[in-house]
């Protein structure tokens, strides 16, 4: 393996790891936002006065 191939593989590994980290972080953020939204809906429904 020459130096160019080694640099290419290392660069690809870095790009892939950054992309995976970004997707995981975005997924966790969306999951947390959705759970916060659902919790807020439940709280608003529980605090609504009954008529």
Predicted model as a PDB file, atoms N, CA, C, CB and O in Angstrom, pLDDT in the B-factor column:
MODEL        1                                                                  
ATOM      1  N   UNK A   1       0.860  -1.168   0.000  1.00 79.00           N  
ATOM      2  CA  UNK A   1       0.000   0.000   0.000  1.00 79.00           C  
ATOM      3  C   UNK A   1       0.907   1.232   0.000  1.00 79.00           C  
ATOM      4  CB  UNK A   1      -0.979  -0.003   1.235  1.00 79.00           C  
ATOM      5  O   UNK A   1       1.837   1.351   0.798  1.00 79.00           O  
ATOM      6  N   UNK A   2       0.604   2.129  -0.915  1.00 93.00           N  
ATOM      7  CA  UNK A   2       1.419   3.343  -0.975  1.00 93.00           C  
ATOM      8  C   UNK A   2       0.848   4.418  -0.061  1.00 93.00           C  
ATOM      9  CB  UNK A   2       1.507   3.864  -2.418  1.00 93.00           C  
ATOM     10  O   UNK A   2      -0.212   4.247   0.539  1.00 93.00           O  
ATOM     11  N   UNK A   3       1.564   5.518   0.031  1.00 95.00           N  
ATOM     12  CA  UNK A   3       1.189   6.594   0.940  1.00 95.00           C  
ATOM     13  C   UNK A   3      -0.133   7.228   0.538  1.00 95.00           C  
ATOM     14  CB  UNK A   3       2.279   7.652   0.982  1.00 95.00           C  
ATOM     15  O   UNK A   3      -0.947   7.566   1.398  1.00 95.00           O  
ATOM     16  N   UNK A   4      -0.353   7.390  -0.763  1.00 95.00           N  
ATOM     17  CA  UNK A   4      -1.593   8.004  -1.233  1.00 95.00           C  
ATOM     18  C   UNK A   4      -2.805   7.176  -0.814  1.00 95.00           C  
ATOM     19  CB  UNK A   4      -1.565   8.166  -2.759  1.00 95.00           C  
ATOM     20  O   UNK A   4      -3.809   7.730  -0.365  1.00 95.00           O  
ATOM     21  N   UNK A   5      -2.720   5.854  -0.957  1.00 96.00           N  
ATOM     22  CA  UNK A   5      -3.826   4.977  -0.575  1.00 96.00           C  
ATOM     23  C   UNK A   5      -4.072   5.033   0.929  1.00 96.00           C  
ATOM     24  CB  UNK A   5      -3.541   3.534  -1.010  1.00 96.00           C  
ATOM     25  O   UNK A   5      -5.221   5.029   1.372  1.00 96.00           O  
ATOM     26  N   UNK A   6      -3.013   5.085   1.704  1.00 96.00           N  
ATOM     27  CA  UNK A   6      -3.155   5.161   3.161  1.00 96.00           C  
ATOM     28  C   UNK A   6      -3.837   6.469   3.559  1.00 96.00           C  
ATOM     29  CB  UNK A   6      -1.774   5.042   3.852  1.00 96.00           C  
ATOM     30  O   UNK A   6      -4.728   6.474   4.407  1.00 96.00           O  
ATOM     31  N   UNK A   7      -3.418   7.577   2.947  1.00 97.00           N  
ATOM     32  CA  UNK A   7      -4.055   8.870   3.256  1.00 97.00           C  
ATOM     33  C   UNK A   7      -5.515   8.869   2.837  1.00 97.00           C  
ATOM     34  CB  UNK A   7      -3.312  10.023   2.559  1.00 97.00           C  
ATOM     35  O   UNK A   7      -6.368   9.419   3.533  1.00 97.00           O  
ATOM     36  N   UNK A   8      -5.799   8.252   1.702  1.00 97.00           N  
ATOM     37  CA  UNK A   8      -7.179   8.187   1.226  1.00 97.00           C  
ATOM     38  C   UNK A   8      -8.046   7.382   2.188  1.00 97.00           C  
ATOM     39  CB  UNK A   8      -7.233   7.570  -0.178  1.00 97.00           C  
ATOM     40  O   UNK A   8      -9.167   7.788   2.497  1.00 97.00           O  
ATOM     41  N   UNK A   9      -7.541   6.253   2.661  1.00 97.00           N  
ATOM     42  CA  UNK A   9      -8.303   5.434   3.601  1.00 97.00           C  
ATOM     43  C   UNK A   9      -8.516   6.140   4.936  1.00 97.00           C  
ATOM     44  CB  UNK A   9      -7.598   4.111   3.827  1.00 97.00           C  
ATOM     45  O   UNK A   9      -9.599   6.060   5.514  1.00 97.00           O  
ATOM     46  N   UNK A  10      -7.498   6.824   5.424  1.00 97.00           N  
ATOM     47  CA  UNK A  10      -7.639   7.561   6.683  1.00 97.00           C  
ATOM     48  C   UNK A  10      -8.640   8.694   6.520  1.00 97.00           C  
ATOM     49  CB  UNK A  10      -6.276   8.115   7.149  1.00 97.00           C  
ATOM     50  O   UNK A  10      -9.467   8.924   7.402  1.00 97.00           O  
ATOM     51  N   UNK A  11      -8.571   9.398   5.407  1.00 98.00           N  
ATOM     52  CA  UNK A  11      -9.533  10.484   5.155  1.00 98.00           C  
ATOM     53  C   UNK A  11     -10.954   9.947   5.077  1.00 98.00           C  
ATOM     54  CB  UNK A  11      -9.182  11.227   3.855  1.00 98.00           C  
ATOM     55  O   UNK A  11     -11.876  10.544   5.631  1.00 98.00           O  
ATOM     56  N   UNK A  12     -11.133   8.832   4.398  1.00 98.00           N  
ATOM     57  CA  UNK A  12     -12.463   8.229   4.287  1.00 98.00           C  
ATOM     58  C   UNK A  12     -12.976   7.789   5.657  1.00 98.00           C  
ATOM     59  CB  UNK A  12     -12.432   7.028   3.323  1.00 98.00           C  
ATOM     60  O   UNK A  12     -14.162   7.935   5.951  1.00 98.00           O  
ATOM     61  N   UNK A  13     -12.098   7.257   6.486  1.00 98.00           N  
ATOM     62  CA  UNK A  13     -12.503   6.830   7.827  1.00 98.00           C  
ATOM     63  C   UNK A  13     -12.915   8.026   8.677  1.00 98.00           C  
ATOM     64  CB  UNK A  13     -11.364   6.061   8.515  1.00 98.00           C  
ATOM     65  O   UNK A  13     -13.886   7.950   9.430  1.00 98.00           O  
ATOM     66  N   UNK A  14     -12.182   9.129   8.561  1.00 98.00           N  
ATOM     67  CA  UNK A  14     -12.516  10.334   9.333  1.00 98.00           C  
ATOM     68  C   UNK A  14     -13.848  10.903   8.870  1.00 98.00           C  
ATOM     69  CB  UNK A  14     -11.405  11.400   9.197  1.00 98.00           C  
ATOM     70  O   UNK A  14     -14.696  11.247   9.694  1.00 98.00           O  
ATOM     71  N   UNK A  15     -14.040  11.005   7.562  1.00 98.00           N  
ATOM     72  CA  UNK A  15     -15.304  11.535   7.034  1.00 98.00           C  
ATOM     73  C   UNK A  15     -16.471  10.651   7.454  1.00 98.00           C  
ATOM     74  CB  UNK A  15     -15.248  11.645   5.496  1.00 98.00           C  
ATOM     75  O   UNK A  15     -17.526  11.156   7.841  1.00 98.00           O  
ATOM     76  N   UNK A  16     -16.290   9.347   7.382  1.00 98.00           N  
ATOM     77  CA  UNK A  16     -17.353   8.425   7.775  1.00 98.00           C  
ATOM     78  C   UNK A  16     -17.680   8.540   9.254  1.00 98.00           C  
ATOM     79  CB  UNK A  16     -16.958   6.998   7.445  1.00 98.00           C  
ATOM     80  O   UNK A  16     -18.852   8.536   9.629  1.00 98.00           O  
ATOM     81  N   UNK A  17     -16.666   8.642  10.094  1.00 98.00           N  
ATOM     82  CA  UNK A  17     -16.927   8.748  11.529  1.00 98.00           C  
ATOM     83  C   UNK A  17     -17.617  10.064  11.873  1.00 98.00           C  
ATOM     84  CB  UNK A  17     -15.622   8.623  12.317  1.00 98.00           C  
ATOM     85  O   UNK A  17     -18.500  10.087  12.730  1.00 98.00           O  
ATOM     86  N   UNK A  18     -17.236  11.143  11.229  1.00 98.00           N  
ATOM     87  CA  UNK A  18     -17.903  12.427  11.475  1.00 98.00           C  
ATOM     88  C   UNK A  18     -19.351  12.370  11.006  1.00 98.00           C  
ATOM     89  CB  UNK A  18     -17.156  13.576  10.765  1.00 98.00           C  
ATOM     90  O   UNK A  18     -20.239  12.888  11.682  1.00 98.00           O  
ATOM     91  N   UNK A  19     -19.596  11.755   9.870  1.00 98.00           N  
ATOM     92  CA  UNK A  19     -20.965  11.640   9.358  1.00 98.00           C  
ATOM     93  C   UNK A  19     -21.830  10.793  10.284  1.00 98.00           C  
ATOM     94  CB  UNK A  19     -20.961  11.036   7.949  1.00 98.00           C  
ATOM     95  O   UNK A  19     -22.973  11.154  10.563  1.00 98.00           O  
ATOM     96  N   UNK A  20     -21.299   9.680  10.757  1.00 98.00           N  
ATOM     97  CA  UNK A  20     -22.061   8.818  11.672  1.00 98.00           C  
ATOM     98  C   UNK A  20     -22.347   9.548  12.974  1.00 98.00           C  
ATOM     99  CB  UNK A  20     -21.296   7.507  11.956  1.00 98.00           C  
ATOM    100  O   UNK A  20     -23.463   9.481  13.490  1.00 98.00           O  
ATOM    101  N   UNK A  21     -21.354  10.242  13.510  1.00 98.00           N  
ATOM    102  CA  UNK A  21     -21.560  11.006  14.735  1.00 98.00           C  
ATOM    103  C   UNK A  21     -22.633  12.075  14.542  1.00 98.00           C  
ATOM    104  CB  UNK A  21     -20.249  11.652  15.186  1.00 98.00           C  
ATOM    105  O   UNK A  21     -23.485  12.263  15.410  1.00 98.00           O  
ATOM    106  N   UNK A  22     -22.596  12.776  13.405  1.00 98.00           N  
ATOM    107  CA  UNK A  22     -23.584  13.818  13.128  1.00 98.00           C  
ATOM    108  C   UNK A  22     -24.987  13.232  13.016  1.00 98.00           C  
ATOM    109  CB  UNK A  22     -23.223  14.565  11.842  1.00 98.00           C  
ATOM    110  O   UNK A  22     -25.942  13.797  13.549  1.00 98.00           O  
ATOM    111  N   UNK A  23     -25.115  12.099  12.323  1.00 97.00           N  
ATOM    112  CA  UNK A  23     -26.430  11.477  12.193  1.00 97.00           C  
ATOM    113  C   UNK A  23     -26.957  10.988  13.533  1.00 97.00           C  
ATOM    114  CB  UNK A  23     -26.369  10.321  11.211  1.00 97.00           C  
ATOM    115  O   UNK A  23     -28.144  11.138  13.824  1.00 97.00           O  
ATOM    116  N   UNK A  24     -26.091  10.407  14.347  1.00 97.00           N  
ATOM    117  CA  UNK A  24     -26.532   9.965  15.670  1.00 97.00           C  
ATOM    118  C   UNK A  24     -26.960  11.141  16.538  1.00 97.00           C  
ATOM    119  CB  UNK A  24     -25.419   9.185  16.366  1.00 97.00           C  
ATOM    120  O   UNK A  24     -27.982  11.077  17.222  1.00 97.00           O  
ATOM    121  N   UNK A  25     -26.180  12.212  16.507  1.00 97.00           N  
ATOM    122  CA  UNK A  25     -26.517  13.391  17.305  1.00 97.00           C  
ATOM    123  C   UNK A  25     -27.836  14.002  16.844  1.00 97.00           C  
ATOM    124  CB  UNK A  25     -25.394  14.436  17.222  1.00 97.00           C  
ATOM    125  O   UNK A  25     -28.669  14.380  17.668  1.00 97.00           O  
ATOM    126  N   UNK A  26     -28.027  14.099  15.539  1.00 97.00           N  
ATOM    127  CA  UNK A  26     -29.285  14.640  15.017  1.00 97.00           C  
ATOM    128  C   UNK A  26     -30.451  13.728  15.382  1.00 97.00           C  
ATOM    129  CB  UNK A  26     -29.207  14.819  13.487  1.00 97.00           C  
ATOM    130  O   UNK A  26     -31.533  14.211  15.715  1.00 97.00           O  
ATOM    131  N   UNK A  27     -30.244  12.432  15.324  1.00 96.00           N  
ATOM    132  CA  UNK A  27     -31.306  11.493  15.693  1.00 96.00           C  
ATOM    133  C   UNK A  27     -31.692  11.623  17.153  1.00 96.00           C  
ATOM    134  CB  UNK A  27     -30.874  10.070  15.404  1.00 96.00           C  
ATOM    135  O   UNK A  27     -32.875  11.631  17.494  1.00 96.00           O  
ATOM    136  N   UNK A  28     -30.679  11.727  18.024  1.00 96.00           N  
ATOM    137  CA  UNK A  28     -30.976  11.915  19.449  1.00 96.00           C  
ATOM    138  C   UNK A  28     -31.693  13.233  19.698  1.00 96.00           C  
ATOM    139  CB  UNK A  28     -29.689  11.862  20.274  1.00 96.00           C  
ATOM    140  O   UNK A  28     -32.604  13.297  20.524  1.00 96.00           O  
ATOM    141  N   UNK A  29     -31.292  14.282  18.994  1.00 95.00           N  
ATOM    142  CA  UNK A  29     -31.940  15.584  19.170  1.00 95.00           C  
ATOM    143  C   UNK A  29     -33.394  15.530  18.722  1.00 95.00           C  
ATOM    144  CB  UNK A  29     -31.188  16.671  18.389  1.00 95.00           C  
ATOM    145  O   UNK A  29     -34.274  16.068  19.393  1.00 95.00           O  
ATOM    146  N   UNK A  30     -33.644  14.881  17.590  1.00 95.00           N  
ATOM    147  CA  UNK A  30     -35.030  14.761  17.121  1.00 95.00           C  
ATOM    148  C   UNK A  30     -35.865  13.913  18.071  1.00 95.00           C  
ATOM    149  CB  UNK A  30     -35.067  14.156  15.714  1.00 95.00           C  
ATOM    150  O   UNK A  30     -37.025  14.230  18.334  1.00 95.00           O  
ATOM    151  N   UNK A  31     -35.281  12.841  18.584  1.00 94.00           N  
ATOM    152  CA  UNK A  31     -36.005  11.987  19.536  1.00 94.00           C  
ATOM    153  C   UNK A  31     -36.336  12.755  20.810  1.00 94.00           C  
ATOM    154  CB  UNK A  31     -35.177  10.734  19.877  1.00 94.00           C  
ATOM    155  O   UNK A  31     -37.446  12.649  21.332  1.00 94.00           O  
ATOM    156  N   UNK A  32     -35.374  13.527  21.311  1.00 92.00           N  
ATOM    157  CA  UNK A  32     -35.617  14.334  22.508  1.00 92.00           C  
ATOM    158  C   UNK A  32     -36.654  15.419  22.249  1.00 92.00           C  
ATOM    159  CB  UNK A  32     -34.316  14.966  22.994  1.00 92.00           C  
ATOM    160  O   UNK A  32     -37.510  15.674  23.097  1.00 92.00           O  
ATOM    161  N   UNK A  33     -36.585  16.054  21.095  1.00 91.00           N  
ATOM    162  CA  UNK A  33     -37.569  17.087  20.771  1.00 91.00           C  
ATOM    163  C   UNK A  33     -38.961  16.489  20.673  1.00 91.00           C  
ATOM    164  CB  UNK A  33     -37.203  17.792  19.459  1.00 91.00           C  
ATOM    165  O   UNK A  33     -39.929  17.083  21.146  1.00 91.00           O  
ATOM    166  N   UNK A  34     -39.068  15.322  20.064  1.00 91.00           N  
ATOM    167  CA  UNK A  34     -40.374  14.672  19.954  1.00 91.00           C  
ATOM    168  C   UNK A  34     -40.914  14.270  21.322  1.00 91.00           C  
ATOM    169  CB  UNK A  34     -40.280  13.445  19.052  1.00 91.00           C  
ATOM    170  O   UNK A  34     -42.101  14.444  21.598  1.00 91.00           O  
ATOM    171  N   UNK A  35     -40.044  13.731  22.181  1.00 91.00           N  
ATOM    172  CA  UNK A  35     -40.524  13.336  23.513  1.00 91.00           C  
ATOM    173  C   UNK A  35     -40.915  14.562  24.332  1.00 91.00           C  
ATOM    174  CB  UNK A  35     -39.444  12.523  24.260  1.00 91.00           C  
ATOM    175  O   UNK A  35     -41.879  14.511  25.096  1.00 91.00           O  
ATOM    176  N   UNK A  36     -40.178  15.664  24.183  1.00 88.00           N  
ATOM    177  CA  UNK A  36     -40.573  16.900  24.860  1.00 88.00           C  
ATOM    178  C   UNK A  36     -41.911  17.409  24.338  1.00 88.00           C  
ATOM    179  CB  UNK A  36     -39.498  17.974  24.681  1.00 88.00           C  
ATOM    180  O   UNK A  36     -42.745  17.883  25.109  1.00 88.00           O  
ATOM    181  N   UNK A  37     -42.111  17.312  23.028  1.00 88.00           N  
ATOM    182  CA  UNK A  37     -43.383  17.725  22.440  1.00 88.00           C  
ATOM    183  C   UNK A  37     -44.523  16.865  22.971  1.00 88.00           C  
ATOM    184  CB  UNK A  37     -43.322  17.641  20.907  1.00 88.00           C  
ATOM    185  O   UNK A  37     -45.576  17.384  23.341  1.00 88.00           O  
ATOM    186  N   UNK A  38     -44.313  15.544  23.009  1.00 86.00           N  
ATOM    187  CA  UNK A  38     -45.359  14.659  23.515  1.00 86.00           C  
ATOM    188  C   UNK A  38     -45.631  14.919  24.997  1.00 86.00           C  
ATOM    189  CB  UNK A  38     -44.965  13.194  23.301  1.00 86.00           C  
ATOM    190  O   UNK A  38     -46.782  14.878  25.432  1.00 86.00           O  
ATOM    191  N   UNK A  39     -44.584  15.184  25.768  1.00 85.00           N  
ATOM    192  CA  UNK A  39     -44.769  15.465  27.193  1.00 85.00           C  
ATOM    193  C   UNK A  39     -45.572  16.759  27.364  1.00 85.00           C  
ATOM    194  CB  UNK A  39     -43.394  15.573  27.918  1.00 85.00           C  
ATOM    195  O   UNK A  39     -46.429  16.852  28.244  1.00 85.00           O  
ATOM    196  N   UNK A  40     -45.292  17.750  26.524  1.00 82.00           N  
ATOM    197  CA  UNK A  40     -46.032  19.002  26.599  1.00 82.00           C  
ATOM    198  C   UNK A  40     -47.487  18.822  26.230  1.00 82.00           C  
ATOM    199  CB  UNK A  40     -45.404  20.033  25.701  1.00 82.00           C  
ATOM    200  O   UNK A  40     -48.357  19.443  26.840  1.00 82.00           O  
ATOM    201  N   UNK A  41     -47.776  17.978  25.234  1.00 73.00           N  
ATOM    202  CA  UNK A  41     -49.157  17.699  24.854  1.00 73.00           C  
ATOM    203  C   UNK A  41     -49.880  17.031  26.006  1.00 73.00           C  
ATOM    204  CB  UNK A  41     -49.215  16.815  23.594  1.00 73.00           C  
ATOM    205  O   UNK A  41     -51.024  17.375  26.305  1.00 73.00           O  
ATOM    206  N   UNK A  42     -49.227  16.078  26.656  1.00 73.00           N  
ATOM    207  CA  UNK A  42     -49.847  15.386  27.793  1.00 73.00           C  
ATOM    208  C   UNK A  42     -50.092  16.357  28.951  1.00 73.00           C  
ATOM    209  CB  UNK A  42     -48.957  14.213  28.262  1.00 73.00           C  
ATOM    210  O   UNK A  42     -51.134  16.294  29.604  1.00 73.00           O  
ATOM    211  N   UNK A  43     -49.131  17.255  29.206  1.00 73.00           N  
ATOM    212  CA  UNK A  43     -49.312  18.224  30.296  1.00 73.00           C  
ATOM    213  C   UNK A  43     -50.434  19.201  29.987  1.00 73.00           C  
ATOM    214  CB  UNK A  43     -48.013  18.991  30.551  1.00 73.00           C  
ATOM    215  O   UNK A  43     -51.218  19.547  30.872  1.00 73.00           O  
ATOM    216  N   UNK A  44     -50.518  19.653  28.729  1.00 69.00           N  
ATOM    217  CA  UNK A  44     -51.594  20.572  28.367  1.00 69.00           C  
ATOM    218  C   UNK A  44     -52.940  19.887  28.466  1.00 69.00           C  
ATOM    219  CB  UNK A  44     -51.386  21.118  26.958  1.00 69.00           C  
ATOM    220  O   UNK A  44     -53.918  20.511  28.879  1.00 69.00           O  
ATOM    221  N   UNK A  45     -53.014  18.615  28.097  1.00 69.00           N  
ATOM    222  CA  UNK A  45     -54.279  17.882  28.174  1.00 69.00           C  
ATOM    223  C   UNK A  45     -54.669  17.655  29.635  1.00 69.00           C  
ATOM    224  CB  UNK A  45     -54.173  16.527  27.428  1.00 69.00           C  
ATOM    225  O   UNK A  45     -55.852  17.693  29.976  1.00 69.00           O  
ATOM    226  N   UNK A  46     -53.671  17.418  30.504  1.00 69.00           N  
ATOM    227  CA  UNK A  46     -53.976  17.177  31.918  1.00 69.00           C  
ATOM    228  C   UNK A  46     -54.376  18.465  32.626  1.00 69.00           C  
ATOM    229  CB  UNK A  46     -52.772  16.546  32.623  1.00 69.00           C  
ATOM    230  O   UNK A  46     -55.159  18.432  33.575  1.00 69.00           O  
ATOM    231  N   UNK A  47     -53.841  19.608  32.170  1.00 67.00           N  
ATOM    232  CA  UNK A  47     -54.148  20.858  32.880  1.00 67.00           C  
ATOM    233  C   UNK A  47     -55.359  21.583  32.312  1.00 67.00           C  
ATOM    234  CB  UNK A  47     -52.954  21.779  32.838  1.00 67.00           C  
ATOM    235  O   UNK A  47     -55.751  22.633  32.821  1.00 67.00           O  
ATOM    236  N   UNK A  48     -55.952  21.031  31.265  1.00 65.00           N  
ATOM    237  CA  UNK A  48     -57.130  21.662  30.678  1.00 65.00           C  
ATOM    238  C   UNK A  48     -58.324  21.462  31.593  1.00 65.00           C  
ATOM    239  CB  UNK A  48     -57.421  21.092  29.274  1.00 65.00           C  
ATOM    240  O   UNK A  48     -58.604  20.334  31.999  1.00 65.00           O  
ATOM    241  N   UNK A  49     -59.034  22.533  31.927  1.00 64.00           N  
ATOM    242  CA  UNK A  49     -60.187  22.376  32.823  1.00 64.00           C  
ATOM    243  C   UNK A  49     -61.318  21.593  32.137  1.00 64.00           C  
ATOM    244  CB  UNK A  49     -60.701  23.762  33.280  1.00 64.00           C  
ATOM    245  O   UNK A  49     -61.550  21.721  30.934  1.00 64.00           O  
ATOM    246  N   UNK A  50     -61.986  20.809  32.916  1.00 61.00           N  
ATOM    247  CA  UNK A  50     -63.105  20.044  32.375  1.00 61.00           C  
ATOM    248  C   UNK A  50     -64.365  20.907  32.421  1.00 61.00           C  
ATOM    249  CB  UNK A  50     -63.312  18.717  33.167  1.00 61.00           C  
ATOM    250  O   UNK A  50     -64.593  21.655  33.372  1.00 61.00           O  
ATOM    251  N   UNK A  51     -65.152  20.788  31.400  1.00 60.00           N  
ATOM    252  CA  UNK A  51     -66.395  21.590  31.345  1.00 60.00           C  
ATOM    253  C   UNK A  51     -67.597  20.733  31.564  1.00 60.00           C  
ATOM    254  CB  UNK A  51     -66.526  22.311  30.012  1.00 60.00           C  
ATOM    255  O   UNK A  51     -68.722  21.232  31.552  1.00 60.00           O  
TER     256      UNK A  51                                                      
ENDMDL                                                                          
END                                                                             
